[in-house]
Amino acid sequence: MNWYRWDNEKLILSLLVQPRASRDEFVVAPDSICRVRLTAPPVDGRANAHLVAFLAQAFGVKSSAIDLISGVKGRRKVVCIHKPIKIPELMRLLIQKPDS
């Protein structure tokens, strides 16, 4: 299973989040889950809020365009990004939008 899929204009990502990292970054491998390292601690929803803000900035959308579908209390998360404006450089070659 890929760590991403397109559903019309929505990009669905399966992520493994590592809180309390030294910096915010993506770690991507073509055939496995996408890892996201975040500086925020996993306390009182701070890591989830930081994840949404990080993804919004990376994909060029507002925070309201990102839904946390599953994994609110765990490290494995599934997120939906509605109409991403841009794809982060690290992911650009791996994430291909199907022709509509």
C-alpha positions in Angstrom: 0.0 0.0 0.0 1.2 3.5 -0.9 1.5 6.1 1.8 -0.6 8.5 -0.4 -3.6 8.4 -2.7 -5.7 10.9 -4.6 -9.4 11.1 -4.2 -10.5 13.6 -6.8 -9.1 16.9 -5.6 -8.1 15.5 -2.1 -4.7 14.1 -1.2 -4.9 11.4 1.4 -1.6 10.8 3.3 -0.7 8.0 5.8 1.9 9.4 8.2 4.0 8.2 11.0 4.6 11.2 13.3 7.6 11.6 15.6 7.0 14.4 18.1 9.8 16.2 20.0 12.2 16.0 17.1 15.0 18.5 16.6 13.3 20.1 13.6 10.1 19.9 11.5 10.7 17.7 8.4 9.4 15.0 6.1 11.3 11.7 5.7 9.9 10.0 2.6 10.6 6.5 1.2 8.8 5.5 -2.0 7.1 2.3 -0.8 6.7 2.8 2.9 4.9 5.2 5.2 5.8 8.8 5.1 7.5 10.0 8.4 7.0 13.5 9.7 9.3 14.8 12.4 7.8 17.6 14.5 9.3 19.7 17.3 6.0 19.9 19.2 5.5 17.6 22.2 2.5 15.1 22.1 0.8 16.9 25.0 -2.7 18.4 25.0 -3.1 18.0 21.2 -0.1 20.3 20.5 1.6 17.8 18.1 -1.6 17.4 16.1 -2.1 21.2 15.9 1.6 21.6 14.9 1.2 18.8 12.3 -1.8 20.6 10.7 0.1 23.9 10.6 3.2 22.2 9.2 1.2 20.4 6.4 -0.8 23.6 5.6 2.5 25.5 5.0 4.1 22.7 3.1 1.1 22.2 0.8 0.2 25.8 0.4 -3.3 25.6 1.9 -5.1 27.0 4.9 -5.2 24.9 8.1 -9.0 24.5 7.6 -8.2 22.5 4.3 -6.6 19.7 6.3 -8.6 17.0 8.1 -7.1 14.5 10.5 -9.1 11.4 9.5 -7.6 9.0 12.0 -4.9 8.7 14.6 -5.7 11.6 16.9 -4.1 9.9 19.9 -1.5 7.8 18.1 1.6 8.2 16.0 0.1 6.7 12.9 -2.2 9.2 11.3 -4.2 9.6 8.1 -4.8 13.1 6.9 -6.8 14.6 4.0 -5.5 17.7 2.3 -8.2 19.4 0.2 -7.0 20.9 -3.1 -3.2 21.1 -2.3 -1.7 24.2 -4.1 1.9 22.8 -4.1 3.7 19.6 -3.3 6.8 19.7 -1.1 10.1 19.3 -3.1 11.0 16.1 -1.3 7.6 14.5 -2.4 7.2 16.0 -5.8 8.6 13.1 -7.8 6.8 10.5 -5.7 3.3 12.0 -5.6 1.8 12.0 -9.0 -1.7 13.4 -9.5 -3.7 11.3 -11.9 -4.9 13.0 -15.1 -8.5 14.2 -14.7 
